[in-house]
Amino acid sequence: MAETIGFELVSPERLLVAKPVEMVVVPGTEGDFGVMPRHAPMIATVRPGVIAIFEGGKVSERIFVAGGFAEVTGERCTVLAERAVPVADIDRAAVERKLKEDREAADAAEVEVGEAMLAAIDHPSYH
């Protein structure tokens, strides 16, 4: 059995994930970073993108996050996300409608999130 690291993903609404995983890849503002057991401690900001959770040597879950913070220790990775939703649950039509409204309102931050959500649907990484 592969060695694991504790992973927690928390949004303002709820605790989404709390379990041991082989690896998690987080979309950091400085670039994506992978966290495995015995990782060096760090704190990083998270950009809108997809968190990939690895179990059994492959991606078991893909969750879109709209930014936040990550804290990493040798035993645990905790992501505090502004918003989080499993990629499989993203409603393309709803995101496109909201993106159109945000563009018309010139809400650059929400436009960035909407575009990142569509990219998560269109270009699934870490299959």
C-alpha positions in Angstrom: 0.0 0.0 0.0 1.3 3.5 -0.9 2.2 6.0 1.7 -0.4 8.7 2.2 -0.8 12.3 3.4 -3.9 13.8 5.1 -5.8 16.1 2.8 -8.6 18.5 3.8 -10.5 20.8 1.5 -12.7 23.4 3.3 -15.0 26.0 1.8 -17.0 28.6 3.7 -20.1 26.3 3.3 -18.6 23.0 4.4 -15.8 20.5 4.7 -15.6 18.9 1.2 -12.8 16.4 1.6 -11.0 15.0 4.7 -9.1 11.8 3.9 -5.7 10.3 3.4 -4.5 10.5 -0.3 -1.3 9.5 -2.2 -0.9 12.9 -3.7 -2.8 16.1 -4.3 -2.0 18.7 -7.0 -3.0 22.3 -6.1 -3.3 25.2 -8.5 -1.0 27.7 -6.8 -0.6 31.3 -7.9 3.1 30.6 -8.5 2.2 27.4 -10.5 0.6 24.1 -9.7 2.3 22.1 -6.9 2.1 18.5 -5.9 2.0 17.4 -2.3 3.1 14.0 -1.2 4.0 12.5 2.2 6.9 14.3 4.0 6.5 17.5 1.9 8.4 20.5 3.1 6.2 22.9 5.2 4.8 25.8 3.2 1.9 28.2 2.9 0.7 29.2 -0.6 -2.1 31.2 -2.2 -4.4 29.3 -4.5 -5.6 30.6 -7.9 -8.8 29.5 -9.6 -8.2 26.1 -11.0 -8.6 22.4 -10.4 -7.3 20.3 -7.4 -6.5 16.8 -8.5 -6.6 14.1 -5.8 -4.6 10.9 -6.5 -5.5 7.5 -5.0 -4.5 4.1 -6.4 -1.9 5.7 -8.7 -4.5 7.8 -10.6 -6.7 10.8 -10.2 -9.7 9.9 -8.1 -11.3 13.3 -7.8 -11.1 16.7 -9.6 -12.4 19.7 -7.7 -12.6 23.2 -9.0 -11.6 25.9 -6.5 -12.0 29.7 -7.0 -8.9 30.6 -5.0 -7.9 30.5 -1.4 -4.9 29.4 0.7 -3.0 26.1 1.2 -1.1 25.0 4.2 1.3 22.1 3.8 3.2 20.1 6.4 4.9 16.7 6.1 1.8 15.0 7.3 -1.1 17.1 6.0 -2.3 19.5 3.2 -5.2 21.8 4.1 -6.8 24.0 1.4 -9.1 26.8 2.5 -11.0 27.6 -0.7 -13.2 30.6 -1.4 -15.5 28.3 -3.4 -15.2 24.7 -4.4 -17.2 22.4 -6.5 -16.5 18.9 -8.1 -15.7 19.4 -11.8 -18.3 16.8 -12.6 -21.0 19.0 -10.9 -20.3 22.2 -12.9 -23.3 23.3 -15.0 -21.8 24.7 -18.2 -24.9 26.7 -19.2 -25.1 28.3 -15.7 -21.4 29.2 -15.8 -21.7 30.7 -19.3 -24.8 32.8 -18.3 -23.0 34.1 -15.1 -19.8 34.7 -17.1 -21.8 36.8 -19.6 -23.3 38.8 -16.8 -19.9 39.3 -15.1 -18.4 40.5 -18.4 -21.2 43.0 -18.8 -20.8 44.2 -15.3 -17.0 44.4 -15.8 -16.4 42.2 -12.8 -12.9 41.1 -13.6 -12.4 38.8 -10.6 -15.6 36.9 -11.4 -14.8 36.7 -15.1 -11.5 35.1 -14.1 -13.3 32.5 -12.0 -15.9 31.8 -14.7 -13.2 31.3 -17.4 -11.3 29.0 -15.1 -14.4 26.9 -14.5 -15.0 26.5 -18.2 -11.4 25.6 -18.7 -11.8 22.9 -16.0 -14.7 21.4 -18.0 -13.0 21.7 -21.5 -9.5 20.7 -20.6 -9.5 18.1 -17.9 -5.9 17.7 -16.7 -4.6 14.8 -14.6 -7.0 12.1 -16.1 
